[in-house]
Amino acid sequence: MLDKKEKILNRIKSISITSLKIILGTMIMAIGIDLFLVPSKLSTGGFSGIGTVLYYLWRIPVGTTTIILNIPLFVLAFLKLGKRFTLKTILGTSSLSYFLNVFEKIRPITNDKVLAFIYGSILVGVGTAVVLKARGSTGGSDLLASIIRAYKRNVKTGTLIIILDTIVVAINVIFFKDIEIALYSALAIYIMGKILDIFFEGIDFAKMMLIISPKGEIISDKISKELARGTTKIKGIGMYKKENRKILLCVVSRNEVRHVMAIIEETDKTAFTIITNAREVYGKGFK
């Protein structure tokens, strides 16, 4: 009985935390849209971009346009994507629409387009990341892309979102007759993407090194002693001469790459080294 009660309480707690994250994320998004992007007629795509046009055309609040355009998508999402995701999407879209209508009445922080697109896109990117971290959605082009992909599995979600956002930005350019809107909006969408990358992949990414050398064991010992980093020996075959090769796999921080390269240089000047980014590393010494 207690276990059942505890599960219910934990479930309520989890739903409450998730809901608060979605609401917080949408509030941050609304600040970026209303106080920076909309006053400068800029857009990051999505339904808020359509809302920007309708706001200047008929003074329809951006939040109202956003919720109206999403209503038919809620029905399709419920049928194809499930009840839980749909409920989160309704919460995200509703709270975003509410905050958009609230912040719309506040005086813009800046009328400078450069500052507007920089700070606006950063805020929208951060807010979107918070919502996505909670596995929620604010509807719009993201939801439409997910629904289309549910029917057409071979279509890439990222490609769909880019196409839809590009169409919305094009509508803004045609309506306002200002090519600068497209240029600033493109940069805003790019910054948003980078913000999402930082949230989901982090900025403290590591480096993966592949070291091909007959003196691999000596190099491995030095890396272990001097950097306290482990290495993995992989057996390979050099296909040019059909010879056996010893390959070391090593993951280090960005700051440690120079040290490893110095070890390789002093041990085997003929070693072949490949260095690439490792965006996510979990294990001892890392996350």
JONOR-V890360 format. One line per field, one symbol per residue. ss: DSSP state (H for helix, E for strand, L for the rest). phi: phi as a letter, one per 20 degrees, with the letter a starting at -180 (. if undefined). A space follows every 10 residues. Layout:
BEGIN
ss: ???
phi: ???
END
This chain:
BEGIN
ss: LHHHHHHHHH HHHHHHHHHH HHHHHHHHHH HHHHHHHHHH LLLLLHHHHH HHHHHHHHLL LHHHHHHHHH HHHHHHHHHH LLHHHHHHHH HHHHHHHHHH HHHLLLLLLL LLHHHHHHHH HHHHHHHHHH HHHLLLLLLH HHHHHHHHHH HLLLLLHHHH HHHHHHHHHH HHHHHHLLHH HHHHHHHHHH HHHHHHHHHH HLLLLEEEEE EELLLHHHHH HHHHHHHLLL EEEEEEEELL LLEEEEEEEE EELHHHHHHH HHHHHHHLLL LEEEEEEELL LLLLLLL
phi: .fffffffff ffffffffff ffffffffff ffffecfgfd mebdnmffff ffffffeclf ggfffffffe gffgfffffd doffffffff ffffffffff ffffeefgfb deffffffff ffffffffff fffeldbdmm ffffffffff ecffeffgff ffffffffff fffffelbff gfffffffff fgfffffffe dndefdcddd ddafdgffff fffffedlde ccedeccfff dldfcddedc dcfgfeffff ffffffebfe fdcdcbfdfc cdqgncf
END
